[in-house]
Amino acid sequence: MFENLSDRLSRTLRNVTGRGRLTEENIQETLREVRMALLEADVALPVVKQFVTTVKERALGQEVQKSLSPGQAFLKIVRDALEEAMGQKNEALALNSQPPAIIFMAGLQGAGKTTSAAKLGRFLREREKKKVMMVSCDVYRPAAIRQLETLAAEVGVDFFPSSAEQKPADIAEAALKEAKLKFYDVLIVDTAGRLHIDTAMMDEIKQLHAQLKPIETLFVVDAMTGQDAANTARAFNEALPLSGVILTKVDGDARGGAALSIRHITGKPIKFLGMGEKVDALEPFHPDRLAGRILGMGDVLSLIEEMERKVDKEKAEAMAKKMVKGEGFDLEDFRDQLRQLHNMGGMMAMLDKLPGVAGLSDQIKSKMDDKMPRRLEAIINSMTPAERRKPDIIGGSRKRRIAAGCGLQVQDVNRLLKQFFEMQKMMKKVSGKGGMTKLMRGMKGMMPPGGMGGMKFPPR
């Protein structure tokens, strides 16, 4: 997400970071470029106008802190303005009501509403430790009820059965009665998607909303529709008292206009981002972290949180003990690392959260695509257990057999072994005295010229 906007803003802001002082003349051209970058990202015009005005007023009227250069001060102003446009802080779900807390899902057809309901169910069960039940009141779309039932089983939450012959109001009433009887913490109600703002359908959803009186009414909208997403959310907000927005298909949106427009146009916060098709691909929306990613500063906090959730701690500890004992790092361990990387959404998803990655050239980024770990794993899977444990025995004939087994070239096998032996050397350094210092030195040698986008690390 935001690839185009991030690249454009990073280039534009470089022009002002070297200035000795900020004047109207030397920021005018930069602001014009910022304006164009936002418009190209499909940000709504009123949002762009307010953003540029805010940045200009603060840049010319603010006393620059002594610890910051004028360029750094300007960058901070832009970041603060981005945060404000998106809502400044994460707004969590309000679940502090008499159980069950009812979450009402609304949106247009095809936005990913049913999938988002399941993702939210998993999020609440795993991270908030809530007892969750889901129900579908969508009696119009064929197989909608069955879809939610299947997803509920996949994410490990309970499902209240319904059928297309029932009325949505009757389904909702029965589900609520069951949720109260069995002491559920949360009841997620999936409603029928609309193809457009249809009067009859809107009347039905308003009646359903009035009947249930939900604590949260979430509007699910496709990020790839740009500022239209914000306009659709506004139209729904006029019919229903929305409490927040779930922005879906964010991983396919290179522009980011929806995320920057919704809060300003609707006055409602984005509460979650749908980052992919997997049932765990739902993240709380943090405007401050996203602002950092837009400006190429990364999002290390989200990366750490993701690692804590998704990295297999038992395997990591077992490998650490193995290294301490001096048993070495083999291709089985390397394959485990590749699988952990895949669990975290792939290499680009991880790199996207690191500071300075926006400054890497397209040529370097292209070598870090998410197909590479899968190719490496396919090569390792084509080996025998003995070859994985002792890669030194892999000669020419074995390389040809391995390449044929995974449908790749001998050169690919050679590249994998070269990368593995380099990593093995680094792992040996970590297990010895002063290991971390040696590891950092080794990693510095493996970095592309200029480091991570020219990023400098402070002296220790």
Steps between C-alpha positions, in 0.01 A plus 500: 500500500606861434795395278438779245429769760793393716748510209373837380499665844843360588649652183317828550594549865869444425497839326426682823695293757830671422371856537654733755163656577139461390354788300184533291712494185695183569201295622257621230632259236512214752139562603393503135664159454340371822161617371551320167615185679185494714270561203669221304444274802125570452469694825179709508555865398367655828748280693788608274415869538479479880820294520707744291361803686579342839857410400566847356365686807702287740820508295500880478359581844676250725820548695734218394637295792874534547543123484353490147628643175240700297467204262437257786247742649314513166496121481354485854229751402405287198490186713282667765261626230473149351417358845232764554344432159468132590393545863820535712454181706356151486138486617428157646162327494264605781424163658435621855122449479262250654590168329459412228658803333339509155718587199294584191672458161377707203629576151467463126510160331851382412681713759600194706244541779443130580875428495560803722238374748692171529836680532353717774367191677848348500657829614262525799543135595880493478609848603213618722419153644127543432235230461360583155197393299425599140170505312412576136188705423581499127202311351550644149843387381520130413731308736570808720384317815702190410808717434487656847440159661811360326711802599376484861624140524834604346560780751374301799192702600139383541239544228126546546316318217252681275338441162400700191132431574510701824458875542815692608316643804401152619856368455644791697248460784568125534881550488490767769286279724752214458800727565344622827402149607850360447690803637688606185719810531450609138238441230613592146207557263574478125240679287419483129732696272350762274588553133435873547321729742160336454205657689314176581817324613606799707158502671547134589848550647378804699220290652745219582736752661219653708395152614850391612636834631864395436790646697709510178379559144790437263493595133712269284639665187748410225818714516556459127199722422705799624312813606175335383537281810474813714195627308322163536580497872350848532178387325469202739575722798199715408279190530673320788690635803838350402758465775794412275634363174682182395709570191551179298735395216760744629782272379385556139465878530815680388344849530348535846235764421232324705705485821583871477146612406256298715553671837469852355191425289303282745637609836524128583824321589654214304522224762652213300691430179447179301851416377431186293277198446623292795274486806772655719555792261322766706694770683390784731541834321773719651515839320835592657664177380350528152621859470851373570469238226373756248809714565739202480564494876370145541274351765724310738238479779258307277784275384594415860137430593462275195818309584381445857174353370617299202853379570504147643669566835567131572683455170694823553608389850594151375716653229665737750589203727634312201723794406630537858595132504696557180287257300486738207239639267381262225257516207215367716543812717524718190169355373336573838614862468346524152171362630497750787554774242204371300282499815578868546357587159816461293820696449349816350239526779786490750729737309214746459510557878875565517635859493674608180367223275318757287844626399610165355519482123237306303778265389577401860129476590436271203753251640310494831164390363283251689558227241864468604441335844257253337761409235763451769269276700419295188874437447548391864195270478660334196800394710536185708503530883875423495564785252304743713699409810838497319490733199877450447426163334301665219716464188430544128283189443296569815444862392367379162263257672378767747443752218303245296294407806376856560482610136773764532855547368832385647593870529203545736629217720848660499353836605307339786810321629706820478235693701477215749877476560516879551218477755668201666818706548298779660326254732835363613609854588186552709563183702856608587639773726390852404256337259255784446774754415645260243154432359427870448838540328420206273155633416648838411717326241195328348297823468455670161714812438372786712343266757124501542429805291798684641377451856771558762506324836601695811832400663465261792 
